[in-house]
């Protein structure tokens, strides 16, 4: 056991000082000179010399006093005090160890509590993050569904609008075609149509080099396709009672007549014409 208060060295030092002091006192008394005491002698003066008296025995010298030896004081019995101090020191050390153990337990408990709180915080944050992601995913899905519904609704409305416009356009086109057909029918039976067809036939006849094999009864039915500008696209001989020379001459005459005359009334125009061609008389 560690002597915190240095009691044992202090006790040994005190005992050593007492022993040294006692030895010094003893040496001082032993070396001190003894006082010399002269002896007193008595004598009687007489006239006559008597018989010599018997010599008195010389007194024995006093014995020298024994030196005083200072006995060192007995060392106090402090074993009980030392035992008490040792027990007190042991109790103190035990208390320190117990306090240290309690501090370690407290630190371990605090560390475990801190880890538990950190783990719970991490789990809570993870749950919150998972819930947040789920909410965001649900919100995205909701928005996607709403956007898809809106897109489908827009498509449906657009289709309905397109269908309505198509029906209206078709109705307008049918009405326009009916009107155009009525105008064309009216124009087809009008004197203007006869004049238009006569002008085309006249131009073709002017460009027709009639071969010698054609007779006065020669008749060729020709189907002509033209552009809006009167340019010839194709020539088809539907029927002809002449020979090949007559047929070739008719086809050449139609091509040389391109472009064909344009009517003053647009309703008279026909992209496909069927003409009856006879040689000029």
C-alpha positions, 0 to 999 in steps of 0.5 A: 500500500502506498504511503500517501502522507509519508508517515513511515519515513517521518517516524523513522527520521524522528526516531533517528534524531532522538537517538543522535541527541541522546548520544550527544548528551551522553558524550558531553557528560562523560567528557566534562572534567570533575571538580577537585575538592581539597582535603582539610587537615587539622594539626595541634601544636605542642611544646613537647614532642610527645610520642609520635601519634599513630598515623591516622589512616588516610581516608579513601578517596571518594568514588568518582560519580558514574556518568549519567547516561541519558536513556533515550525515551522509548519509541511510542507505540504507534502501531495502532495509529499506523494500522488505523492510517493504513485502514483509512488509506485502504478505505480511501483507495477502495473508495477511489477504485469504487468511484473509478469503477462507477465512473467507468460504468457511467461512461459505458452506460452513457456510451451505450445510451449515445449509441442507442440514440444514434442508432434510433436517430439513424433508423428514424431518419431512414424511415423518414427518408423512406416515407418521403421517397414513397410520398414523392413516388406516390405524388409522381405516380399521381401526377403521371396518372393525372397527366395521362388522363389529361393527355387522353382527355385532350386526345379525345377532345382533339379527335372529337374536334377533328371529327367535327371539323372533318364532318363539316369539311366533308359536308362543305365539300359535298355541298361544293361538289353538288354545287359544282356538279349542278353548275357543270351539269348546267354548263354541259347543256349550255351553249357555252359548253358547245362553243368551248368544245367547238373551239377545241375541235377547231384547233385540233382540226387546224393541226390535223394533216388528214391523210388521203385514206380518210374519207368524208365518213371518217369519224374518230372518237378521241379521249384527251386529258389536259391540265388546268392550263390546257396542256395535253397529258395523254391522247387515247383513240377510243374508236376510229373507222379509219386506218392506222394512218388516220389514227396516227394523224389524229393523235399527232393533231391533238398533240400539236394543238396543245395547249388547248383553248381555255374556257371563259367560264371555269365551270366549263373546264373538264380535265377529261374530254371526249371529242368527235373528230371528222375531217373538214369538208 
